[in-house]
């Protein structure tokens, strides 16, 4: 019997890659996003594997619409087993160049969108005492960087919200689990979609990973949800470690490097679509169709298709055992030299 999975932000990027991977393993996949063209293309990706797709155009900032989508999913597909929150939007600009309405909109989509998806899923999973919610996070949930204050604030909020909910579920001894996957820079179309006021084209801070790496991490987390979170990419681990040990030093490094590392050498195209208020991949009927963007962005030539850190995060128990064994062996060898 196939599992029923839901992915928000499913029309492109990580959400698109996650939907493809869920379909490949046989899940029926409900696809939630605003962009009609991207949704239709993702649904076709899913159906090509022989799996069932249910595309639903919805703005995750609207809880009523998200809850209605969840109700439709359960009526048409069955009880939801997995809900993946991934939808977001943002603004690339210094804080004082971001309008307060733009900041609020980013928060509504990138933070409250996760809250809305979680509530819609939880209200159906909790009575059955079964289900998994995966929050697609970021290293920026722990470490703010310049030019992304709205997005960093939203990811920090998702982190705190998820920790609070996780403890409540543990207190109830619930069999519903929530986990978070902290992502590195990923090669997605967002860097040509997100509203930008930078002089040059926005780019992910290298090293950059392909969305399929992120998708593998999400599915592993979905299948092993008792771990509170997973880190993807060595850059994520290094960033979080540096922020824990020397945050002030990291502040100064980012003040020095954080502006240039988020921009290419190419001047920004002022006519690029921005998806803050409406989808960049609209539907033909609304006259805003920007075309299907797929899962990948413009950085295929730089992006990595594997992550050693992801493997380490998935096998931390094995690595701890090996490290312990090496310490015991080293200790025994040292003791032998003292005899």
N, C-alpha and C positions, 0 to 999 in steps of 0.2 A: 504493500500500500504506500503510495507516494506521500511525502510530507507536504504540508501547505506552508509556503514561505512568502514573506512580504518584504519588498525592498523599496524604500523611499529614495528619491533622487536616482531613479532607475534608468533615466533616459540617456545618460552619458557617464563617462569617467568610472570611478570605483563602483558606483551602483550598477552600471551597465556590465562591468566585468563580474561582479558578484552574481547578478541575475543569470548570466551565461553559465557560470560554474554550478549554480544551484540546479539549473535545468539539465546540465550534463550528468548530474548524479540522480536525476529522475524526479526532482521536486516539481510540484505545480507552483508556479510563481506569479504572485500578484505584483504588478509594477505600478508604483505611484510616482508621479512627477507632473510638472506643469506643461512641458513641451510636447505637443501632439506628435510632431514628426519623429523626435527621438524615441518616444514611447512606442510608436508603431514599429520602428526599426528594431527596438529591443524585443518587442513581442515576437517579431519574425525570427530573431536570433533564438529565442526560447523554443518556438515551435519547430524550428529546423532540427532540434535535438530529439523531437518526438514528445516533448513535455508540453504541459498546458500553460498558457499565458493568459493573464487577465490584466490588461492595461487600463489604468484609471487616471484621468487627468484630475489632479488635485493640488491645491496649494497647502503645504503642511502648516503654514501660519494660521490656518483656519481650522480650529479643533472640530467644529461641527462637520466640516467636510471630511476630515480624516476619520472621524468616528463613523460617519455614514459609509465611507469606503470600507472600513473594517467590517461593518455589518453586511455589506454587499459581498465581500470576499467570503465570509462564513456561509452565506446563503448559496453562493454559486460554486465554491470550491470545497468548503468544509472548515472544520475548526483549525485555527491558525496555530502552527507549531513553532514557527520562527518569525521574528520581526527584526529587520535590520534597518536602523535609522542612519541615513547617509545624506539626506538632502540638505543643502546649504546655499547661501549666497554671501557676498561680502563686498567691500570697497577697498581698493588699493589706493591709499592716500594718507598723508599725515593727518593726525586726529582733527586739527582745526580746519581742515579742508573737507571734512565729512559733515554733511548736513545732519541735524538731529533727527529728521525724518528718515534719513538713510541709515543712521545708526540704529534707530528703533526697528526699522524693517529687517536689517541684518540680524538683530537679536530675535525678532519674531520667527524668522525662518531657521536660523542656524542654532538657536537654543530652544525656543519654545516649540519649534517643529519637532524636536526630539522629545520634549515633554508631552506633546500631543500624541505622537506616535506611541510612546511608552504607555500613556494612559489608555489609549484605544486598545492596545494589545493586552495590557495587564487586566483590564476589566473583563476580558474574555478568558484569559489564561488562568487567572487566580481561582475562579469557581471550579475549574477542572483540575487544579493543582498540577499543571503541566504547561511547559513552554519555555522558550528562550528569547531574550531580547539582547541584541548586539548593538552597541553604540560605536559607530565609526568615529574615532577621535583623532588626535593629532599630538605630536610632541608639543604643539603650542597650547595644549590643555594645561601644561605645567610651566611653559616658558614663553612669555610674551615677546614679540619682536616688533621693530618699527614698521610703519606703513600698513599694519594689519590690526589696529586696535579693536575694531568692531568684531572681527573674526576671533581674535585671541580671547576677548572677553566672553564671547559665546562658548568657546571650547572650554574655558575655565569653568564656566557655569554648568556645562554638561557634565564635567568631571565631578563637581561637588554634588550636583543633583543625583548622579548615578551612585556615588558612594553612600549617600543618605538612603536611597531606595534599597540598595544591596543589604544594608544593615537591617532595615525593616523586614525584608524577606527572610533574612537569617533568623531574626527574632521570632518570626512566625513559623520557622522550620518549613518554609514553603519549598515546593519542588519546581517553582518558577525561578529561573535564574537570569541575572543580568550581568553582562560582562562588557568590557570596553577594549577596543583595539587602537592603540596609539600609532598613528601613521607618520612616515617621513614625508619628504617632498615627493609627489607622485605626478607622473606625466598624464595630465587630464586636460580636457578642453577649457577648464575654468579660467586659465590664464589669458584666454582671448574672449571670455564671456563676462568675467567679473568687472563691475564698474571701476574704472581706473582714472586717476588724475595724475599719474606718474608721467614724466616726460618721455620715457622709453617703454617698450613693451615689457609687461610683467613676465617673470619666469619663476619657477620653483627654485628654492635655494639648493644647489647641488650638495650631496649626490642625489640624483633623481631616480626613482624606481617606477617600473611599469605598473599599471593598475592591476594586472594579473597577480602580481606579488601581494598586493593589498587584498585581493579577492581570496587568495589561498589562506591568508591569515584570518579573514572573516569566517570562512567556512570551518577552519580549525577551531576557532573560538566558539562557534555555534555548536560544534560537536563536543567541546570540552569547556562548558560554560562555568564550571566551578572555580576556575582561575579568575581572579578579580579583573586582571587585564593582561594584555599582550603588547609587547613592543616590537615594531617592525623597522628594520634598518639599523645599521650601526650608528648612523647619524642621530637617530632618536635616542638610543642608549647613551651616546656621548653627551648629547644636549641635556638630557635629564640628569645625568651624573654631574656634569659641570654646574648645572643650576643648583643642585643640592649642595655641592661643595664650595663653589665660589661664585655665587650669583652676581656680586658686584663686579667682578672681573668680566663676567659674561656680558653685563650691561655695557661696559666700555668697549668690548670687542664688537658687539652688535651696533653700537653707535658709530663705530669706525667702518664696519664692513656690511652692515645690514641693509643699507640703501642700495649700494651697487650690486650686491649679490642677488637682489630680487628683480633686477632689470637686465634685459639684453642690451646689445649695442644698437638695436634697431629702434628708430623713432616710433612712438605709439601712433597707430592709425586712429584719428579722432572719429572715424565713422564705424568703428567696430561696435557690434551689438553689446548691450549690457543687460544682464538677466536679473537685476535687482528687483525691478517692479513687474516685469513680464518675461516669459521664457525667451531665450535667444533662439531656440528651435521651436518656433510657434507652429501652429497648424495651418494648412493651406487656406482654410476658411477664414482665418482672422487676418490674412494678408501680411503676417509677420514671419512667415516661414523662413527660417535661416538655414534649413537643411539639417540632415542627421549628422551629428559630429562624431559619433562613435565613442569608443572608450578612451582612445589615446589622444593626447595633445600634440604639440608641435616639436616635442623633444625626444623623438624616438632614437635619434643618433647618440644621445647622451644617457638614456635611461637604462637601468640595470633590470634584468629579468629574474634575478635571484637575490636572496637576502640571507646571509649567514646568521645574522642576528635573529631573524624569524625562526630559523631552525633551532638556534640556541634557546629561544623563548619557549618553543614547543617541547624541548628536551632538557629543561632545567634540572629535573630530577636525576637524569642520567649523568649530566655534566657534574652535578654536585657529588654524586657517588664516585665518579672517576677522580675528581679533585681530592675527595676524601681518601681514596685509595692511594693516590700518589703521595699525599701527605704522610699517610701511615708508612708507606714504603720508604720514603725519604727519612722519616724519623727512625725507623728500624736500622737503616743503613748508617745513619749518624751515630746511633747508639753502639752499633757494632764497631765503629772506628774508635770508640772511647774505651773499649775493653782492654 
